[in-house]
Amino acid sequence: MIARGVAQVNSGHQQPAYAVGGFLKPVRGMSLHGILVLPLLAWLLARADLSERRRTRIVAPGAAG
């Protein structure tokens, strides 16, 4: 994505460069924010009065998402 965008910009075609890479920006944002949320979720669940098995069942879908 980055290599194609840089090649487009360097050749003077900025609009196609943003069209190529711009649609991936929301996906990138969701994945990066998800990585930040998982430790917070695990920290909160560690302080909850739940069994280890139940905490794992709560965190697993979040990690898969």
C-alpha positions in Angstrom: 0.0 0.0 0.0 2.7 2.5 1.0 5.0 1.5 -1.9 2.2 2.0 -4.5 1.1 5.3 -3.0 4.7 6.7 -2.9 5.2 5.6 -6.5 2.0 7.3 -7.5 2.9 10.6 -5.7 6.4 10.6 -7.1 5.1 10.2 -10.6 2.8 13.2 -10.1 -0.5 11.4 -9.5 -1.5 12.4 -6.0 -5.2 11.7 -6.3 -4.9 8.0 -7.4 -2.3 7.6 -4.5 -5.0 8.6 -2.0 -7.6 6.5 -3.7 -5.2 3.4 -3.4 -4.3 3.9 0.2 -7.1 5.9 1.7 -9.7 3.1 1.9 -7.4 1.1 4.3 -7.2 3.9 6.9 -10.3 2.8 8.9 -9.2 -0.8 9.0 -5.8 0.3 10.2 -7.3 2.5 12.9 -9.6 -0.2 14.2 -6.8 -2.7 14.5 -4.5 -0.3 16.3 -7.2 0.8 18.7 -8.1 -2.9 19.3 -4.6 -3.6 20.3 -4.8 -0.8 22.9 -8.2 -1.9 24.2 -7.2 -5.6 24.9 -4.8 -4.9 27.7 -7.3 -2.6 29.4 -10.0 -5.3 29.1 -7.6 -7.9 30.6 -6.7 -5.5 33.4 -10.3 -4.9 34.3 -11.2 -8.6 34.1 -8.2 -9.4 36.4 -9.9 -7.3 39.1 -13.3 -8.9 38.6 -14.6 -11.7 40.6 -14.7 -14.2 37.7 -13.1 -17.5 37.1 -10.1 -17.8 34.8 -12.1 -19.8 32.3 -14.8 -17.1 32.1 -12.3 -14.3 31.8 -10.7 -16.2 28.9 -14.0 -16.6 27.2 -14.6 -12.9 27.4 -11.2 -11.9 26.1 -11.1 -14.5 23.3 -13.7 -12.8 21.1 -12.1 -9.5 21.6 -8.8 -10.8 20.4 -10.4 -12.5 17.4 -12.1 -9.3 16.5 
